[in-house]
Amino acid sequence: MASFQRITIAGAGSIGGYVGGCLALAGRPVTFLLRPRLRDVLAADGLRVTDYEGWDRTLPPDRLSLETDPAAALAGADLVLVTVKSGATAEMAALVAAHAPPGAVVASLQNGVGNAEILRQALPSRRVVAGMVPFNVVQLPGGRFHRGTEGAMLVEAGIPGLLETLRVDGLPVGEHPDMPAVLWGKLLVNLNNALNALSGLPLVQQLGDRRWRRILAAQQSEALAALKRARIKPARLGKVVPGLLPHILRLPDPLFRRVAKAMLTIDPQARSSMWEDLSQGRKTEIDYLQGAVVALAERHGLDAPTNRRVLALVKQAEAAGKGSPGLGPEAL
């Protein structure tokens, strides 16, 4: 039996909708803190979770607890899953501090490497844990949250009942003793988010093109050099150690398809969350991905020119407000 009696999804977007939907389908008591627009969609259509393997389940509206008021959503919560974009972490931390019970456990399920620390600084009396979501989720019309890639969530070890609560159908979860290393390992993979957003291509098509992979490899090489200088060892999250990723990405297409078959186990239409942000006219997380690499490199006397170039191009696309610019690899 799950140990947590009321779970709040703090910022129900793509990841929050999928994670919260899986938990609610399993009978967990979940409240979604969300924007009015999404509240109206889910109140009318229900919440549907699907994945690339054909899993497809729907929660009708009468089984959903939907709140746009932070005070109502957070009151009584004993587990708060923070799923907002990195730029909104401090704002959400203030809401949790104001409205969640003092004993609530707060878990960050966000991209980037610094969100758990932001939450800890704002919530010094609460237990804050870092988490990592490896898979891609796209929000589709009609209240549908579609998981397009594989992978198991990881959370910081040592919280009684947390794994038991989170481990449900559609949501594989494990523990890890070194979450900072995990988050840096995930960031290396997330450096492709921006390339996918700039290209506008489905992930499987973009990653299948060696020209795009060579740009991703250059970004990762810059990040690995900065991490080495900073004496940070990123965690191995799959079958490949982080240091080998750039070498595999640079392989010719036929050999890459053989060696990295798991990397291409992707829904044919899946795209990155950053592509979705540009499409919706939202601010992206580029400052917390490529921006984090550039900042780390600068602190240690290094340059990261490929990451800087990608950062600048995404900023331009944000400012233009026209969605993905549909760039080719030669533009980078």
GIJO-V411744 format. One record per backbone hydrogen bond with DSSP energy under -1.0 kcal/mol. NH is the residue of the N-H (numbers start at 1). CO is the residue of the C=O. If there is no record, write none. Layout:
# GIJO-V411744
nh->[NH	NH]
co->[CO	CO]
This chain:
# GIJO-V411744
nh->[7	8	9	10	11	11	12	13	17	18	19	20	21	22	23	24	25	26	27	28	30	31	32	33	34	39	40	41	42	43	44	45	46	47	48	49	50	51	52	54	57	59	63	64	67	73	74	75	77	78	79	80	81	82	83	88	89	92	93	94	95	96	97	98	99	100	104	105	106	107	108	109	118	119	120	121	122	123	126	129	131	132	138	140	144	145	146	147	148	153	154	155	156	157	162	165	166	167	168	171	174	176	182	183	184	185	186	187	188	189	190	192	193	196	197	198	199	200	203	206	207	209	213	214	215	216	217	218	219	220	221	222	223	224	225	226	227	228	229	230	231	232	235	244	245	248	249	250	251	256	257	258	259	260	265	266	267	270	276	277	278	279	280	281	282	288	289	291	293	294	295	296	297	298	299	301	302	308	309	310	311	312	313	314	315	316	317	318	319	320	321	327	331	332]
co->[29	79	31	81	9	33	33	11	13	14	15	16	17	18	19	20	21	22	24	23	28	7	65	9	67	35	36	37	38	39	40	41	42	59	143	57	145	55	147	51	49	47	60	61	32	69	70	71	74	6	6	105	8	107	10	85	86	88	89	90	91	92	93	94	95	96	101	78	127	80	129	82	114	115	116	117	118	119	123	106	108	154	146	144	140	48	138	50	136	172	132	174	130	176	159	161	162	163	166	168	153	155	178	179	180	181	182	183	184	185	186	189	190	192	193	194	195	196	270	202	203	206	209	210	211	212	213	214	215	216	217	218	219	220	221	222	223	224	225	226	228	227	181	241	242	244	245	246	248	252	253	254	255	256	262	264	148	267	272	273	274	275	276	278	277	285	286	286	289	290	291	292	293	294	295	298	297	304	305	306	307	308	309	310	311	312	313	314	315	316	317	198	328	329]
